[in-house]
Amino acid sequence: MWAEAFRVERRGLDPLAGLAGAVASCAPLALGVAAGEPAIGVIACFGGLNAALAVPRGRLRERLGWGVGASLGCCASVALGTAVQDSVAASTVVAFAWIALTAFLRTFGPKGGLTGFVTGAIFVIADGIPAGPLDVGTRTLWFLVGSAAGVGLMVAAYARDAPAWRPGAAPLGKVLAQGARRFGHAVARDRRLRGHALRLASIVALTTLAYQLLGLQHGYWVPLTVLAVLQPEEHASDVRAVQRAAGTFVGTALIALVTIATGAPWLMIACQGLAAFGLFALFARGYFWLVVLLTPTALLTISAVDYQGVEVAAERAGWSALGTALGLALAEALWRLRPAVDEMPDHAHSRPRNQPSSIVAAMGDAPLVPGRLYGLRTWRLVRDGGPERLAAPQRGTPWPPGGWLRAACEAGHRAPAPDCRCGLHAWHPRLAFARRVLASRFELPGIVEAEGAVEVHEDGFRAERARPYAFVVLPTRNARLAERLAAAYGAEVLPLRRADELLAVCRERGLGLRERVVEELVGPEVLAAHRRARVRRRRADAARVLAAALAAATLGVAGVVADHEPADRGAKAARSR
């Protein structure tokens, strides 16, 4: 976990991106201070900073699309956060609804995940920082101005190494319609992502309620840290917590040195520009480096207009530590309450214990499928004092380089077995599964080759032996690392951009079982049982959503009560300092 937390994803320095990001972040702040409008300078600065962070590398259409989309989403966050910041009840309820909604953007992969994070983060910040003399419309307008500048600068900065324009691209209306359908599908049918959205929204809303009731100065850093740390998987959340804690510690140490040395606004602005330059020049290096440089960038922005000395750095460290601890503790409790799920949805348990699968019935006593099978999966990277090696994402089982990994079951029987979950897992090559394996920033996606005894299920298979067949490298991933692993494991490197391209490779090479073949192997009776099980799960999910809504309503009632207590005026005054 520690090696993964401090892994360098992309080496080198991008000074052009650093310059563009520094101008997008620093120029609005400097202009606002010079014009005697510090509140406008701060909100425009946050607009430029977050919009610039949301612009990905890639073709012009991708850069503009994600940048503009993130800017509009963040503007909505500013409007909502400003409108509800005077009410504890409204802040809590809107935080729950808005954070849950933005969490579903993860269905679009890493770019969507980043857009969802910055959109949710801006709501937390806009709700936590007093608007001062700015009303909702004025504050949102200046944020939009800063965002537009940030998008324009980063789109231009990333143009140098961008791929050439691709003819025959789908019309914008069709792309938006497909995106809307995909988002709706994630809300309605992606149980894993829906569980993450409800967990994240509940904990952010709870910490928002707590810091506002207690009147904590800069207390919004607690829910902001929760938003940054919690991921859909427990392991990824632990890695992000290490990165966040270490990065915050280094970043607050830097800000402490600056605030001790000087309190002059223009020196603060200059240091903020230097921090922003480093942030964007090293942005692709890894999340740890992002936190190291984002922390002084944000704190210097605040200190330039409201100097509080080293106290602001200490508060940042304290509230970030509290947010990390609360987020992980509450998420751990919720993870323990969820029903047990496998690494790959394995429907073996849907079949009666003594009834063999259709594969067993067709092939004999052992669940054999002739020839080799291919499927999609991911691997974790481990470094135990030597070169990089692969391991299973959930159990951490090491994969030997240059050979086959043989599955073993703790129960002592041969793996895979019909009534067990043992074996080496992989998904069938389907578009939904291709999107899923490409979505994680902390795992290496690819194609696995399997042989021996194989248990085939509706969504994938479990095999006796397997080895990597190919590794997928996305434009923002470390291609050299993938090449080193490919050389060690005798695998191929596939430089791809989207899930449909991975699916096309599988179809062109005849890799994986088609839907019709899977249906014939698994059998209509088993598939019907799976459909009935999915209906039961949807009902259980609906009950959980209702429970979460009731919890949010309870939080809102508590906020209403707090809003009408006279003691709350003191808390509001402390919050506006």
C-alpha positions in Angstrom: 0.0 0.0 0.0 2.8 2.4 0.9 4.6 1.8 -2.4 1.4 2.3 -4.3 0.6 5.5 -2.4 3.9 7.2 -3.4 4.2 5.6 -6.9 5.1 8.0 -9.7 2.6 7.6 -12.4 4.3 9.9 -15.0 7.8 11.3 -14.7 9.0 14.6 -16.0 8.0 18.2 -15.7 5.6 20.1 -17.9 6.5 23.8 -17.6 4.0 25.0 -20.1 1.1 23.4 -18.2 2.6 24.8 -15.0 2.7 28.3 -16.4 -0.9 28.0 -17.7 -2.1 26.7 -14.3 -0.2 29.4 -12.4 -1.8 32.2 -14.5 -5.3 30.6 -14.2 -4.9 30.5 -10.4 -2.8 33.5 -9.5 -3.9 36.2 -11.9 -7.6 36.4 -10.7 -6.4 36.7 -7.1 -3.8 39.4 -7.9 -6.4 41.4 -10.0 -9.0 41.1 -7.2 -6.5 42.3 -4.5 -5.3 45.2 -6.7 -8.8 46.3 -7.4 -9.8 46.3 -3.8 -12.2 43.3 -4.3 -10.6 40.4 -2.5 -13.8 38.4 -2.3 -14.1 38.5 -6.1 -10.4 37.6 -6.5 -10.7 34.6 -4.3 -13.8 33.1 -5.9 -12.4 33.8 -9.4 -9.1 32.2 -8.3 -11.0 29.0 -7.2 -12.8 29.0 -10.5 -9.6 29.1 -12.5 -7.8 26.6 -10.3 -10.6 23.9 -10.3 -11.5 24.3 -14.0 -7.8 23.9 -14.9 -7.5 20.8 -12.8 -10.5 19.3 -14.6 -9.1 19.7 -18.1 -7.6 16.4 -19.2 -5.0 15.6 -21.7 -6.3 14.3 -25.1 -7.9 15.5 -28.2 -9.3 19.1 -28.4 -12.9 17.8 -28.1 -12.1 15.9 -24.9 -10.2 18.8 -23.4 -13.0 21.3 -24.2 -15.8 18.9 -23.3 -14.6 17.9 -19.9 -13.3 21.4 -19.1 -16.6 23.1 -20.0 -18.6 20.4 -18.3 -16.7 20.7 -15.1 -16.9 24.5 -15.2 -20.7 24.5 -15.5 -21.0 21.8 -12.8 -18.8 23.9 -10.5 -20.9 27.0 -11.2 -24.0 25.1 -10.1 -22.1 24.1 -7.0 -21.2 27.7 -6.2 -24.8 28.8 -6.6 -26.1 26.0 -4.4 -23.4 26.5 -1.8 -23.9 30.2 -1.6 -27.7 29.9 -1.4 -27.7 27.5 1.5 -24.7 28.6 3.5 -26.8 30.5 6.1 -28.9 27.5 7.0 -27.5 24.4 8.6 -30.5 22.3 7.6 -30.3 23.3 3.9 -26.5 22.9 3.8 -26.8 19.3 5.2 -29.6 18.2 2.9 -28.2 19.7 -0.3 -24.8 18.4 0.5 -26.2 14.8 0.7 -28.1 15.2 -2.6 -25.4 17.0 -4.6 -22.5 14.9 -3.5 -24.5 11.7 -4.2 -25.3 13.0 -7.7 -21.8 14.0 -8.6 -20.4 10.7 -7.3 -22.1 8.9 -10.2 -19.8 10.7 -12.7 -17.3 8.0 -11.9 -19.2 5.9 -14.4 -17.3 7.8 -17.1 -13.9 6.7 -15.9 -11.1 8.7 -14.4 -12.1 11.9 -16.2 -15.6 11.6 -14.8 -14.3 10.8 -11.4 -12.1 13.9 -11.3 -15.0 16.1 -12.6 -17.2 14.7 -9.9 -14.7 15.4 -7.2 -14.0 19.0 -8.2 -17.8 19.7 -8.6 -18.5 18.3 -5.1 -15.4 20.0 -3.6 -16.5 23.4 -4.9 -19.9 23.0 -3.2 -18.2 22.2 0.1 -15.9 25.2 -0.3 -18.6 27.6 -1.4 -20.8 26.5 1.5 -18.0 26.8 4.0 -16.4 30.2 3.0 -18.7 33.1 3.7 -19.8 35.0 0.6 -19.3 38.3 2.2 -20.6 41.2 0.1 -21.3 38.9 -2.9 -24.8 37.6 -3.6 -25.5 34.2 -5.3 -25.5 35.6 -8.9 -22.4 37.8 -8.5 -20.4 35.1 -6.8 -21.4 32.5 -9.5 -20.6 35.0 -12.3 -17.1 35.7 -11.2 -16.5 32.0 -10.6 -17.6 31.4 -14.2 -15.2 34.1 -15.4 -12.3 32.5 -13.6 -13.3 29.0 -14.9 -13.5 30.2 -18.5 -9.9 31.5 -18.2 -8.7 28.3 -16.6 -10.2 26.1 -19.3 -8.9 28.2 -22.1 -5.4 28.3 -20.7 -5.2 24.5 -20.1 -6.7 23.6 -23.4 -4.0 25.6 -25.1 -1.3 24.2 -22.8 -2.2 20.6 -23.6 -2.4 21.2 -27.3 1.3 20.6 -27.9 1.2 16.8 -27.3 -2.4 16.2 -28.1 -3.4 13.5 -30.6 -4.5 14.6 -34.1 -8.2 15.3 -34.8 -10.0 12.1 -35.7 -12.5 12.4 -38.6 -15.9 10.8 -38.3 -16.4 11.7 -34.6 -20.0 11.4 -33.4 -22.1 14.7 -33.3 -22.2 16.5 -30.0 -25.9 15.9 -29.5 -25.4 12.1 -29.9 -22.5 12.2 -27.5 -24.6 14.0 -24.9 -27.5 11.7 -25.3 -25.3 8.6 -24.9 -23.7 10.2 -21.8 -27.2 10.9 -20.3 -28.2 7.3 -20.9 -25.0 6.0 -19.4 -25.4 8.2 -16.3 -29.0 7.0 -15.9 -27.9 3.4 -16.2 -25.3 3.9 -13.5 -27.9 5.5 -11.1 -30.4 2.7 -11.8 -28.3 -0.4 -12.2 -24.7 0.0 -10.9 -25.1 -1.3 -7.4 -21.4 -0.9 -6.5 -21.3 2.8 -7.6 -24.7 3.5 -6.0 -23.4 2.1 -2.7 -20.3 4.3 -2.9 -22.4 7.4 -3.7 -24.7 6.8 -0.7 -21.8 6.2 1.6 -19.9 9.3 0.5 -22.9 11.6 0.5 -24.0 10.4 4.0 -20.6 11.0 5.6 -20.1 14.3 3.9 -23.5 15.5 5.0 -22.9 14.2 8.6 -19.5 16.0 8.8 -21.1 19.2 7.3 -23.8 19.1 10.0 -21.2 18.5 12.7 -18.8 21.4 11.8 -21.7 23.9 11.3 -23.4 23.0 14.6 -20.0 23.3 16.4 -19.2 26.6 14.6 -15.7 25.4 13.6 -13.6 27.9 11.8 -12.5 26.5 8.5 -14.4 23.3 9.5 -15.4 22.7 5.9 -12.0 21.0 5.5 -13.4 18.0 7.4 -16.0 17.1 4.7 -13.7 18.2 2.0 -11.1 15.6 3.2 -13.8 13.0 3.4 -14.7 13.7 -0.2 -11.1 13.4 -1.3 -10.3 10.2 0.6 -13.3 7.9 0.3 -13.2 5.7 -2.8 -15.5 2.9 -4.0 -13.0 0.2 -2.7 -11.6 -0.1 0.8 -8.0 -0.6 -0.5 -8.2 2.4 -2.7 -9.5 4.5 0.2 -6.6 3.4 2.4 -4.1 4.3 -0.3 -5.8 7.7 -0.8 -5.8 8.3 3.0 -2.0 7.7 3.1 -1.5 10.1 0.2 -3.8 12.7 1.6 -2.2 12.6 5.1 1.4 12.7 3.8 0.7 15.3 1.2 -1.2 17.5 3.7 1.7 17.2 6.2 4.3 18.3 3.7 2.0 21.0 2.2 1.2 22.5 5.6 4.8 22.5 6.6 5.5 24.6 3.5 2.7 27.0 4.2 3.8 27.4 7.8 7.3 28.4 6.6 5.8 31.0 4.3 3.4 32.5 6.8 6.1 32.7 9.5 8.4 34.5 7.1 6.0 37.1 5.8 2.4 38.3 6.0 2.6 40.7 3.0 -0.3 40.1 0.6 1.8 40.4 -2.6 4.5 38.0 -1.3 1.7 35.6 -0.5 0.3 35.9 -4.0 3.7 35.3 -5.5 4.2 32.2 -3.4 0.7 31.0 -4.4 1.7 31.4 -8.0 4.8 29.3 -7.5 2.8 26.6 -5.7 0.3 26.6 -8.6 3.1 26.3 -11.1 4.5 23.3 -9.4 1.0 21.8 -9.0 0.3 21.8 -12.7 3.8 21.1 -13.8 3.8 17.9 -11.7 0.1 17.2 -12.0 0.4 13.8 -13.8 3.0 12.6 -11.3 0.5 11.2 -8.8 -2.0 12.2 -6.2 0.5 12.6 -3.4 2.3 15.4 -5.4 -1.1 17.0 -6.2 -1.9 17.3 -2.4 1.6 18.5 -1.6 1.2 21.5 -3.9 -2.6 22.0 -3.8 -2.5 22.5 -0.1 -0.2 25.6 -0.1 -2.0 26.9 -3.3 -5.4 26.9 -1.5 -4.1 28.2 1.8 -2.1 31.0 0.3 -5.1 32.1 -1.6 -7.0 32.5 1.7 -4.0 34.0 3.6 -3.4 36.6 0.9 -6.8 38.2 1.7 -7.2 37.1 5.4 -3.8 36.6 7.0 -4.0 34.4 10.1 -0.3 33.4 10.4 0.7 29.8 11.0 -2.7 29.1 12.6 -4.3 28.4 9.2 -1.8 25.7 8.5 -2.3 24.1 11.9 -6.1 24.1 11.3 -5.7 22.6 7.9 -3.6 19.7 9.2 -5.9 19.2 12.2 -9.2 19.2 10.2 -7.7 17.1 7.4 -6.6 14.5 10.0 -10.1 14.5 11.6 -11.7 14.2 8.2 -9.5 11.3 7.2 -10.2 9.5 10.5 -13.9 10.1 10.5 -14.3 9.2 6.9 -12.5 5.9 7.1 -14.1 4.9 10.4 -17.7 5.6 9.2 -17.0 4.1 5.8 -15.5 1.0 7.5 -18.7 0.6 9.5 -20.9 0.9 6.4 -18.7 -1.5 4.4 -19.1 -4.1 7.1 -22.9 -3.7 6.9 -23.1 -4.3 3.1 -23.7 -7.8 1.8 -20.6 -9.8 0.9 -19.8 -9.5 -2.8 -17.1 -11.2 -4.8 -14.3 -9.7 -6.8 -16.3 -10.6 -9.8 -20.1 -11.2 -9.5 -20.1 -14.9 -9.2 -23.5 -16.5 -9.5 -22.4 -20.0 -8.4 -24.3 -19.5 -5.2 -27.5 -19.0 -7.2 -27.5 -22.7 -8.2 -28.6 -25.4 -5.7 -25.7 -27.0 -4.0 -26.2 -30.5 -5.5 -27.2 -29.3 -9.0 -24.2 -29.3 -11.4 -23.8 -26.4 -13.8 -24.6 -26.9 -17.5 -20.8 -26.9 -18.1 -20.3 -29.8 -15.8 -23.3 -31.7 -17.2 -22.0 -31.2 -20.8 -18.3 -31.8 -20.2 -18.2 -34.5 -17.5 -17.4 -34.5 -13.7 -14.9 -31.6 -13.9 -16.0 -28.1 -15.0 -13.9 -28.1 -18.2 -14.0 -25.9 -21.2 -11.8 -27.0 -24.1 -9.0 -24.7 -25.2 -8.0 -21.4 -23.7 -10.3 -18.6 -22.6 -9.7 -14.8 -22.5 -11.2 -12.2 -20.3 -10.8 -8.8 -18.8 -9.4 -8.0 -15.3 -7.1 -5.7 -13.4 -3.9 -6.2 -11.3 -2.3 -4.2 -8.5 1.3 -3.3 -8.7 3.6 -4.3 -5.8 7.3 -3.5 -5.2 8.9 -5.5 -2.4 12.4 -4.1 -2.7 12.7 -5.2 -6.3 11.1 -4.5 -9.7 7.4 -4.1 -10.2 5.3 -7.2 -10.1 1.6 -7.9 -10.4 -0.8 -9.0 -7.6 -4.5 -9.7 -7.3 -6.5 -6.5 -6.4 -8.5 -8.0 -3.5 -6.4 -10.7 -1.9 -2.9 -9.5 -3.0 -1.9 -12.9 -4.4 1.3 -12.4 -6.4 1.3 -13.3 -10.1 4.6 -15.0 -11.1 6.4 -13.4 -14.1 7.0 -15.4 -17.2 4.6 -18.3 -16.2 1.1 -19.4 -15.3 -0.5 -18.7 -11.9 -2.3 -21.8 -10.6 -5.3 -21.2 -8.4 -5.6 -22.7 -4.9 -8.5 -22.9 -2.5 -8.3 -22.6 1.2 -10.9 -25.4 1.5 -8.4 -27.8 0.1 -10.2 -28.9 -3.1 -9.2 -28.3 -6.7 -9.9 -24.8 -8.0 -12.3 -23.8 -9.4 -15.2 -25.7 -7.8 -18.8 -25.4 -8.8 -20.0 -24.6 -5.3 -17.2 -22.3 -4.2 -15.8 -18.9 -5.3 -12.2 -20.0 -5.7 -10.3 -19.7 -8.9 -8.7 -16.9 -11.0 -11.4 -14.4 -12.0 -12.0 -12.5 -15.2 -14.9 -10.7 -16.9 -16.3 -11.6 -20.3 -15.3 -9.0 -22.9 -18.4 -6.7 -22.7 -18.6 -3.0 -22.9 -19.8 -2.5 -19.3 -16.9 -4.6 -18.0 -14.4 -2.9 -20.2 -15.4 0.4 -18.8 -15.1 -1.0 -15.3 -11.6 -2.3 -15.7 -10.4 0.9 -17.3 -11.9 3.1 -14.5 -9.4 2.6 -11.7 -6.3 4.8 -11.4 -4.7 2.4 -9.0 -4.9 -0.8 -10.9 -3.4 -2.0 -14.3 -6.2 -3.2 -16.7 -5.6 -5.9 -19.2 -6.6 -9.2 -20.8 -5.9 -12.5 -19.1 -5.4 -15.8 -20.8 -6.8 -18.9 -18.9 -6.6 -22.6 -19.3 -7.4 -25.8 -17.4 -10.6 -26.2 -15.5 -12.9 -23.2 -16.0 -16.2 -22.4 -14.4 -18.2 -20.1 -16.7 -20.8 -17.7 -15.4 -23.1 -15.1 -16.9 -20.6 -12.2 -16.2 -17.3 -14.0 -16.4 -15.4 -17.1 -15.5 -13.1 -18.6 -12.8 -10.1 -20.5 -14.1 -7.6 -23.0 -12.8 -4.5 -21.4 -14.4 -4.0 -17.9 -15.9 -1.4 -15.5 -17.1 -1.4 -11.9 -18.5 -2.1 -11.7 -22.2 -2.0 -8.0 -22.7 -1.9 -4.8 -20.6 -3.9 -1.7 -21.6 -2.2 1.7 -21.4 -4.5 4.8 -21.4 -3.1 8.2 -22.5 -2.7 9.4 -18.9 -1.0 6.2 -17.6 2.6 5.2 -17.3 3.5 3.5 -20.6 7.1 2.7 -19.6 5.9 0.9 -16.5 3.5 -1.2 -18.7 6.3 -2.0 -21.1 8.5 -3.2 -18.3 5.8 -5.4 -16.9 5.0 -6.7 -20.4 8.6 -7.7 -20.9 8.6 -9.5 -17.5 5.4 -11.3 -18.0 5.7 -12.0 -21.8 2.6 -10.0 -22.5 1.6 -7.4 -25.1 1.0 -3.6 -24.5 -2.2 -2.2 -26.0 -2.2 1.6 -26.2 -5.9 2.4 -26.2 -8.1 5.3 -25.2 -11.6 4.0 -24.6 -13.5 0.9 -23.5 -15.0 0.4 -26.9 -11.5 0.2 -28.4 -10.6 -2.6 -25.9 -13.8 -4.4 -26.9 -13.0 -4.1 -30.6 -9.5 -5.6 -30.0 -11.1 -8.6 -28.3 -13.6 -9.1 -31.1 -11.0 -8.7 -33.9 -8.8 -11.4 -32.3 -11.6 -13.7 -31.2 -10.9 -13.3 -27.5 -13.5 -14.3 -25.0 -16.9 -16.0 -25.2 -19.8 -14.3 -27.0 -23.1 -13.8 -25.3 -24.8 -16.6 -27.2 -22.1 -19.1 -26.3 -22.3 -18.1 -22.6 -26.1 -18.5 -22.6 -25.8 -22.0 -24.1 -23.2 -23.0 -21.5 -24.8 -21.5 -18.4 -28.4 -22.6 -19.3 -31.7 -20.7 -19.4 -32.7 -22.0 -16.0 -29.6 -20.6 -14.3 -30.0 -17.3 -16.1 -33.6 -17.1 -15.0 -32.5 -17.7 -11.4 -29.9 -14.9 -11.8 -32.6 -12.5 -13.0 -34.8 -13.3 -10.0 -31.8 -12.7 -7.7 -31.2 -9.3 -9.4 -34.8 -8.4 -8.7 -34.4 -9.2 -5.1 -31.2 -7.1 -4.9 -32.9 -4.2 -6.5 -35.6 -4.3 -3.9 -33.0 -4.5 -1.2 -31.2 -1.5 -2.8 -34.4 0.4 -2.8 -34.8 -0.2 0.9 -31.3 1.1 1.5 -32.0 4.2 -0.5 -35.1 4.8 1.5 -33.1 4.3 4.7 -30.5 6.8 3.5 -33.3 9.3 2.6 -34.7 9.0 6.0 -31.3 9.5 7.5 -30.9 12.7 5.4 -34.3 13.9 6.5 -33.3 13.3 10.1 -30.1 15.3 9.6 -32.2 18.1 8.0 -34.6 18.2 11.0 -31.6 18.4 13.3 -30.3 21.3 11.2 -33.7 23.1 11.4 -33.7 22.8 15.1 -30.2 24.2 15.2 -31.1 27.1 13.0 -33.8 28.2 15.4 -31.7 27.9 18.6 -30.4 31.3 19.8 -27.0 29.7 20.6 -26.6 29.1 16.9 -26.0 32.8 16.3 -22.7 32.6 18.1 -21.7 29.6 15.9 -22.7 31.6 12.8 -20.5 34.5 13.9 -17.6 32.2 14.5 -18.1 30.7 11.1 -18.1 34.1 9.3 -14.8 35.2 10.9 
